Amino acid sequence: MLTKRNSWLRAGTLTVLGLGLAYGAQSFTEKKEVKIENTVSRSLDDQTWYNNELVNSDPTNPANYALTPKFECGDDDQEICSIKAPDNGSGQPDMSHQVSPGVTVEDQIEDALSSSNTNTTVQAFRSNQ
């Protein structure tokens, strides 16, 4: 009877020891924490933006542009009508986006105004009504 009791005690002790080792080994394994950050979705694809301010608008102000036109573009070269630029993440054109090294969307708008010619950013003009 004494040996049977010793066998059960020995088996129980070994089981507890084995479970302790298994638990200890798991605590030393490296667990990576995954962090998910909410980011503003920003499209780098160029979109056509329309200048919806009618008279003497600032063509470099992104708030003056929308994806749907209020006015028709024409052949006159008095005001910028439409531009191609990516979204800045808040539903406006990104004026600081580099079209080519050292040249931004805003730079090309200013160049088009001074030369009265379209370029890769400025797509169309309209008359100043």
ROLONU-324415 format. One record per atom (N, C-alpha, C): x, y, z; residue in one letter. Coordinates in steps of 0.02 Angstrom, whole numbers. Each point is the difference from the previous one (the first is absolute). Example, Ala and Ser with C-alpha at 12.3 -4.5 7.8 and 13.67 -1.06 7.14 Angstrom:
BEGIN
{x:660	y:-284	z:390	residuo:A}
{x:-45	y:59	z:0	residuo:A}
{x:45	y:60	z:0	residuo:A}
{x:-18	y:53	z:-36	residuo:S}
{x:42	y:59	z:3	residuo:S}
{x:-39	y:55	z:37	residuo:S}
//
This chain:
BEGIN
{x:41	y:-59	z:0	residuo:M}
{x:-41	y:59	z:0	residuo:M}
{x:43	y:63	z:0	residuo:M}
{x:56	y:-4	z:35	residuo:L}
{x:45	y:56	z:4	residuo:L}
{x:31	y:16	z:-68	residuo:L}
{x:18	y:-50	z:-38	residuo:T}
{x:28	y:11	z:-66	residuo:T}
{x:-51	y:28	z:-48	residuo:T}
{x:-62	y:-20	z:6	residuo:K}
{x:-52	y:27	z:-43	residuo:K}
{x:-9	y:75	z:14	residuo:K}
{x:3	y:18	z:63	residuo:R}
{x:-8	y:70	z:20	residuo:R}
{x:60	y:40	z:-26	residuo:R}
{x:61	y:-29	z:5	residuo:N}
{x:61	y:33	z:-24	residuo:N}
{x:-4	y:10	z:-76	residuo:N}
{x:-26	y:-48	z:-36	residuo:S}
{x:-6	y:6	z:-72	residuo:S}
{x:-46	y:58	z:-19	residuo:S}
{x:-56	y:5	z:33	residuo:W}
{x:-47	y:55	z:-14	residuo:W}
{x:31	y:67	z:19	residuo:W}
{x:35	y:3	z:54	residuo:L}
{x:32	y:62	z:22	residuo:L}
{x:55	y:19	z:-50	residuo:L}
{x:39	y:-48	z:-21	residuo:R}
{x:53	y:12	z:-48	residuo:R}
{x:-31	y:23	z:-67	residuo:R}
{x:-52	y:-31	z:-24	residuo:A}
{x:-33	y:18	z:-63	residuo:A}
{x:-30	y:70	z:5	residuo:A}
{x:-31	y:15	z:56	residuo:G}
{x:-29	y:66	z:10	residuo:G}
{x:53	y:55	z:1	residuo:G}
{x:55	y:-14	z:35	residuo:T}
{x:55	y:48	z:3	residuo:T}
{x:30	y:12	z:-69	residuo:T}
{x:11	y:-53	z:-37	residuo:L}
{x:28	y:7	z:-67	residuo:L}
{x:-48	y:37	z:-47	residuo:L}
{x:-65	y:-12	z:8	residuo:T}
{x:-49	y:35	z:-41	residuo:T}
{x:1	y:75	z:15	residuo:T}
{x:0	y:18	z:64	residuo:V}
{x:2	y:71	z:20	residuo:V}
{x:65	y:31	z:-25	residuo:V}
{x:56	y:-35	z:7	residuo:L}
{x:64	y:25	z:-23	residuo:L}
{x:0	y:10	z:-76	residuo:L}
{x:-28	y:-47	z:-37	residuo:G}
{x:-4	y:5	z:-73	residuo:G}
{x:-44	y:59	z:-22	residuo:G}
{x:-57	y:9	z:34	residuo:L}
{x:-43	y:57	z:-16	residuo:L}
{x:35	y:66	z:15	residuo:L}
{x:36	y:2	z:55	residuo:G}
{x:38	y:61	z:17	residuo:G}
{x:53	y:16	z:-51	residuo:G}
{x:35	y:-51	z:-24	residuo:L}
{x:51	y:11	z:-52	residuo:L}
{x:-32	y:24	z:-66	residuo:L}
{x:-56	y:-29	z:-18	residuo:A}
{x:-34	y:20	z:-62	residuo:A}
{x:-24	y:72	z:5	residuo:A}
{x:-28	y:19	z:56	residuo:Y}
{x:-24	y:68	z:10	residuo:Y}
{x:58	y:49	z:-1	residuo:Y}
{x:55	y:-19	z:33	residuo:G}
{x:59	y:43	z:1	residuo:G}
{x:30	y:9	z:-69	residuo:G}
{x:1	y:-52	z:-39	residuo:A}
{x:27	y:5	z:-68	residuo:A}
{x:-42	y:46	z:-43	residuo:A}
{x:-66	y:-1	z:9	residuo:Q}
{x:-44	y:43	z:-39	residuo:Q}
{x:10	y:73	z:18	residuo:Q}
{x:16	y:14	z:62	residuo:S}
{x:8	y:70	z:20	residuo:S}
{x:64	y:30	z:-29	residuo:S}
{x:47	y:-42	z:-21	residuo:F}
{x:62	y:26	z:-29	residuo:F}
{x:-3	y:6	z:-76	residuo:F}
{x:-52	y:-25	z:-31	residuo:T}
{x:-5	y:7	z:-73	residuo:T}
{x:-18	y:72	z:-16	residuo:T}
{x:28	y:25	z:-54	residuo:E}
{x:-11	y:69	z:-19	residuo:E}
{x:-67	y:9	z:-35	residuo:E}
{x:-38	y:47	z:26	residuo:K}
{x:-65	y:15	z:-30	residuo:K}
{x:4	y:71	z:-27	residuo:K}
{x:-16	y:7	z:-63	residuo:K}
{x:1	y:67	z:-30	residuo:K}
{x:-68	y:31	z:6	residuo:K}
{x:0	y:63	z:20	residuo:E}
{x:-63	y:37	z:5	residuo:E}
{x:-11	y:36	z:-66	residuo:E}
{x:-57	y:-8	z:-28	residuo:V}
{x:-16	y:31	z:-63	residuo:V}
{x:-41	y:63	z:14	residuo:V}
{x:26	y:57	z:-23	residuo:K}
{x:-36	y:63	z:9	residuo:K}
{x:-30	y:20	z:-67	residuo:K}
{x:-63	y:17	z:2	residuo:I}
{x:-35	y:22	z:-60	residuo:I}
{x:-14	y:74	z:8	residuo:I}
{x:27	y:39	z:-46	residuo:E}
{x:-10	y:72	z:4	residuo:E}
{x:-52	y:21	z:-52	residuo:E}
{x:-42	y:46	z:20	residuo:N}
{x:-48	y:29	z:-47	residuo:N}
{x:37	y:54	z:-39	residuo:N}
{x:0	y:-7	z:-64	residuo:T}
{x:33	y:50	z:-42	residuo:T}
{x:-51	y:28	z:-49	residuo:T}
{x:12	y:61	z:-19	residuo:V}
{x:-43	y:32	z:-49	residuo:V}
{x:16	y:-30	z:-68	residuo:V}
{x:-51	y:-22	z:-34	residuo:S}
{x:10	y:-28	z:-66	residuo:S}
{x:16	y:57	z:-49	residuo:S}
{x:54	y:-8	z:-35	residuo:R}
{x:21	y:52	z:-46	residuo:R}
{x:17	y:-31	z:-66	residuo:R}
{x:-33	y:23	z:-50	residuo:S}
{x:13	y:-27	z:-67	residuo:S}
{x:55	y:40	z:-33	residuo:S}
{x:50	y:-34	z:-26	residuo:L}
{x:53	y:34	z:-36	residuo:L}
{x:-15	y:3	z:-74	residuo:L}
{x:-58	y:-26	z:-20	residuo:D}
{x:-20	y:4	z:-70	residuo:D}
{x:-24	y:71	z:-14	residuo:D}
{x:21	y:26	z:-57	residuo:D}
{x:-23	y:67	z:-19	residuo:D}
{x:-74	y:-2	z:-16	residuo:D}
{x:-34	y:52	z:23	residuo:Q}
{x:-71	y:8	z:-14	residuo:Q}
{x:-9	y:69	z:-31	residuo:Q}
{x:-54	y:9	z:-36	residuo:T}
{x:-15	y:65	z:-29	residuo:T}
{x:-40	y:41	z:50	residuo:T}
{x:26	y:58	z:18	residuo:W}
{x:-32	y:45	z:48	residuo:W}
{x:-21	y:63	z:-38	residuo:W}
{x:-59	y:26	z:17	residuo:Y}
{x:-27	y:59	z:-33	residuo:Y}
{x:-1	y:59	z:48	residuo:Y}
{x:24	y:57	z:-25	residuo:N}
{x:-1	y:61	z:39	residuo:N}
{x:-72	y:26	z:0	residuo:N}
{x:-32	y:-3	z:57	residuo:N}
{x:-71	y:19	z:4	residuo:N}
{x:-11	y:70	z:28	residuo:N}
{x:52	y:39	z:7	residuo:E}
{x:-8	y:70	z:18	residuo:E}
{x:-1	y:39	z:-65	residuo:E}
{x:-48	y:44	z:-6	residuo:L}
{x:-12	y:31	z:-65	residuo:L}
{x:45	y:60	z:-14	residuo:L}
{x:5	y:48	z:45	residuo:V}
{x:35	y:62	z:-15	residuo:V}
{x:60	y:9	z:45	residuo:V}
{x:57	y:15	z:-31	residuo:N}
{x:62	y:15	z:36	residuo:N}
{x:15	y:-49	z:56	residuo:N}
{x:-5	y:-63	z:-14	residuo:S}
{x:14	y:-50	z:51	residuo:S}
{x:76	y:-13	z:3	residuo:S}
{x:22	y:-24	z:56	residuo:D}
{x:70	y:-19	z:8	residuo:D}
{x:8	y:-71	z:-27	residuo:D}
{x:32	y:-10	z:-57	residuo:P}
{x:4	y:-66	z:-30	residuo:P}
{x:46	y:-48	z:38	residuo:P}
{x:39	y:26	z:48	residuo:T}
{x:43	y:-44	z:40	residuo:T}
{x:-32	y:-20	z:66	residuo:T}
{x:-61	y:23	z:12	residuo:N}
{x:-36	y:-19	z:61	residuo:N}
{x:-39	y:-64	z:-13	residuo:N}
{x:18	y:-55	z:34	residuo:P}
{x:-34	y:-64	z:-14	residuo:P}
{x:-74	y:1	z:18	residuo:P}
{x:-21	y:44	z:44	residuo:A}
{x:-71	y:4	z:19	residuo:A}
{x:-44	y:24	z:-57	residuo:A}
{x:29	y:31	z:-51	residuo:N}
{x:-38	y:25	z:-57	residuo:N}
{x:-16	y:-54	z:-52	residuo:N}
{x:23	y:-62	z:11	residuo:Y}
{x:-7	y:-53	z:-49	residuo:Y}
{x:-47	y:-55	z:24	residuo:Y}
{x:-34	y:-30	z:-49	residuo:A}
{x:-44	y:-58	z:13	residuo:A}
{x:6	y:-48	z:-59	residuo:A}
{x:-24	y:-61	z:10	residuo:L}
{x:3	y:-50	z:-53	residuo:L}
{x:-54	y:8	z:-52	residuo:L}
{x:-51	y:39	z:16	residuo:T}
{x:-54	y:13	z:-48	residuo:T}
{x:0	y:74	z:-17	residuo:T}
{x:-5	y:17	z:-65	residuo:P}
{x:3	y:70	z:-19	residuo:P}
{x:-67	y:37	z:10	residuo:P}
{x:6	y:63	z:20	residuo:K}
{x:-59	y:44	z:3	residuo:K}
{x:-6	y:40	z:-65	residuo:K}
{x:57	y:12	z:-32	residuo:F}
{x:2	y:42	z:-59	residuo:F}
{x:36	y:-37	z:-56	residuo:F}
{x:-15	y:18	z:-62	residuo:E}
{x:32	y:-32	z:-57	residuo:E}
{x:69	y:31	z:-12	residuo:E}
{x:45	y:-43	z:-21	residuo:C}
{x:66	y:24	z:-20	residuo:C}
{x:-5	y:23	z:-73	residuo:C}
{x:43	y:46	z:-19	residuo:G}
{x:-1	y:24	z:-68	residuo:G}
{x:71	y:7	z:-27	residuo:G}
{x:6	y:40	z:-53	residuo:D}
{x:65	y:9	z:-31	residuo:D}
{x:36	y:62	z:24	residuo:D}
{x:-35	y:43	z:36	residuo:D}
{x:32	y:62	z:24	residuo:D}
{x:52	y:-18	z:52	residuo:D}
{x:50	y:43	z:6	residuo:D}
{x:55	y:-15	z:45	residuo:D}
{x:5	y:50	z:58	residuo:D}
{x:-58	y:20	z:27	residuo:Q}
{x:1	y:49	z:53	residuo:Q}
{x:3	y:-30	z:69	residuo:Q}
{x:-33	y:-56	z:11	residuo:E}
{x:0	y:-34	z:65	residuo:E}
{x:8	y:-75	z:-10	residuo:E}
{x:29	y:-32	z:50	residuo:I}
{x:8	y:-72	z:-4	residuo:I}
{x:-67	y:-33	z:14	residuo:I}
{x:-18	y:-47	z:-42	residuo:C}
{x:-64	y:-34	z:7	residuo:C}
{x:8	y:-69	z:32	residuo:C}
{x:48	y:-40	z:-26	residuo:S}
{x:9	y:-67	z:27	residuo:S}
{x:74	y:-18	z:5	residuo:S}
{x:14	y:-42	z:50	residuo:I}
{x:68	y:-24	z:11	residuo:I}
{x:-2	y:-75	z:12	residuo:I}
{x:57	y:-31	z:-7	residuo:K}
{x:8	y:-71	z:17	residuo:K}
{x:48	y:-3	z:60	residuo:K}
{x:-23	y:-31	z:54	residuo:A}
{x:40	y:-7	z:60	residuo:A}
{x:-28	y:-55	z:44	residuo:A}
{x:41	y:-30	z:43	residuo:P}
{x:-27	y:-51	z:46	residuo:P}
{x:-38	y:33	z:57	residuo:P}
{x:-41	y:-39	z:33	residuo:D}
{x:-38	y:22	z:58	residuo:D}
{x:48	y:6	z:59	residuo:D}
{x:-8	y:54	z:40	residuo:N}
{x:43	y:9	z:58	residuo:N}
{x:-25	y:-37	z:62	residuo:N}
{x:-53	y:-38	z:-7	residuo:G}
{x:-27	y:-39	z:56	residuo:G}
{x:-61	y:33	z:31	residuo:G}
{x:-15	y:62	z:-19	residuo:S}
{x:-58	y:33	z:28	residuo:S}
{x:-47	y:24	z:-55	residuo:S}
{x:2	y:-33	z:-57	residuo:G}
{x:-46	y:17	z:-54	residuo:G}
{x:19	y:63	z:-38	residuo:G}
{x:64	y:16	z:0	residuo:Q}
{x:25	y:58	z:-36	residuo:Q}
{x:64	y:-19	z:-37	residuo:Q}
{x:18	y:37	z:-52	residuo:P}
{x:62	y:-16	z:-36	residuo:P}
{x:61	y:14	z:44	residuo:P}
{x:51	y:-41	z:-8	residuo:D}
{x:62	y:7	z:38	residuo:D}
{x:46	y:48	z:-37	residuo:D}
{x:3	y:62	z:21	residuo:M}
{x:40	y:51	z:-34	residuo:M}
{x:75	y:-10	z:11	residuo:M}
{x:19	y:-37	z:51	residuo:S}
{x:71	y:-11	z:14	residuo:S}
{x:27	y:-64	z:-32	residuo:S}
{x:-43	y:-36	z:-36	residuo:H}
{x:21	y:-62	z:-33	residuo:H}
{x:51	y:17	z:-54	residuo:H}
{x:55	y:-38	z:-1	residuo:Q}
{x:52	y:12	z:-50	residuo:Q}
{x:-17	y:-34	z:-66	residuo:Q}
{x:-9	y:41	z:-51	residuo:V}
{x:-15	y:-25	z:-67	residuo:V}
{x:64	y:-29	z:-31	residuo:V}
{x:55	y:35	z:12	residuo:S}
{x:66	y:-23	z:-20	residuo:S}
{x:48	y:25	z:55	residuo:S}
{x:61	y:-24	z:2	residuo:P}
{x:45	y:21	z:55	residuo:P}
{x:6	y:76	z:5	residuo:P}
{x:-19	y:26	z:58	residuo:G}
{x:5	y:71	z:13	residuo:G}
{x:-57	y:42	z:-28	residuo:G}
{x:-49	y:-30	z:-32	residuo:V}
{x:-56	y:37	z:-30	residuo:V}
{x:-65	y:-27	z:29	residuo:V}
{x:-38	y:43	z:33	residuo:T}
{x:-63	y:-20	z:31	residuo:T}
{x:-59	y:18	z:-44	residuo:T}
{x:-59	y:-23	z:20	residuo:V}
{x:-62	y:18	z:-35	residuo:V}
{x:-8	y:76	z:2	residuo:V}
{x:12	y:29	z:58	residuo:E}
{x:-7	y:73	z:7	residuo:E}
{x:48	y:37	z:-47	residuo:E}
{x:62	y:-24	z:-6	residuo:D}
{x:48	y:31	z:-46	residuo:D}
{x:-26	y:-1	z:-72	residuo:D}
{x:-29	y:-57	z:-20	residuo:Q}
{x:-25	y:-5	z:-69	residuo:Q}
{x:-61	y:45	z:-11	residuo:Q}
{x:-41	y:9	z:51	residuo:I}
{x:-57	y:46	z:-6	residuo:I}
{x:25	y:71	z:-11	residuo:I}
{x:50	y:20	z:40	residuo:E}
{x:27	y:67	z:-7	residuo:E}
{x:34	y:10	z:-68	residuo:E}
{x:35	y:-52	z:-24	residuo:D}
{x:31	y:4	z:-66	residuo:D}
{x:-53	y:7	z:-55	residuo:D}
{x:-54	y:-37	z:5	residuo:A}
{x:-53	y:4	z:-50	residuo:A}
{x:-33	y:69	z:1	residuo:A}
{x:-8	y:29	z:58	residuo:L}
{x:-29	y:67	z:4	residuo:L}
{x:45	y:52	z:-33	residuo:L}
{x:65	y:-5	z:12	residuo:S}
{x:46	y:49	z:-28	residuo:S}
{x:10	y:-9	z:-75	residuo:S}
{x:-4	y:-62	z:-25	residuo:S}
{x:12	y:-13	z:-71	residuo:S}
{x:-64	y:-6	z:-41	residuo:S}
{x:-58	y:-5	z:34	residuo:S}
{x:-65	y:-11	z:-33	residuo:S}
{x:0	y:-64	z:-43	residuo:S}
{x:38	y:-49	z:21	residuo:N}
{x:3	y:-65	z:-35	residuo:N}
{x:-16	y:-56	z:49	residuo:N}
{x:-32	y:-52	z:-25	residuo:T}
{x:-13	y:-58	z:42	residuo:T}
{x:65	y:-39	z:8	residuo:T}
{x:0	y:-45	z:49	residuo:N}
{x:58	y:-44	z:12	residuo:N}
{x:-26	y:-66	z:28	residuo:N}
{x:43	y:-41	z:29	residuo:T}
{x:-23	y:-65	z:25	residuo:T}
{x:-49	y:6	z:58	residuo:T}
{x:1	y:56	z:35	residuo:T}
{x:-48	y:10	z:56	residuo:T}
{x:-61	y:39	z:-23	residuo:T}
{x:11	y:57	z:-30	residuo:V}
{x:-56	y:43	z:-22	residuo:V}
{x:-27	y:-28	z:-66	residuo:V}
{x:-63	y:-21	z:2	residuo:Q}
{x:-31	y:-32	z:-58	residuo:Q}
{x:-40	y:48	z:-44	residuo:Q}
{x:-31	y:52	z:31	residuo:A}
{x:-42	y:45	z:-39	residuo:A}
{x:-7	y:67	z:35	residuo:A}
{x:-14	y:51	z:-41	residuo:F}
{x:-14	y:67	z:25	residuo:F}
{x:-73	y:17	z:-14	residuo:F}
{x:-22	y:56	z:27	residuo:R}
{x:-67	y:27	z:-16	residuo:R}
{x:5	y:76	z:4	residuo:R}
{x:-51	y:32	z:-27	residuo:S}
{x:1	y:74	z:1	residuo:S}
{x:-20	y:24	z:70	residuo:S}
{x:27	y:57	z:18	residuo:N}
{x:-16	y:31	z:63	residuo:N}
{x:-66	y:36	z:-9	residuo:N}
{x:-53	y:-27	z:29	residuo:Q}
{x:-67	y:26	z:-13	residuo:Q}
{x:-19	y:54	z:47	residuo:Q}
//
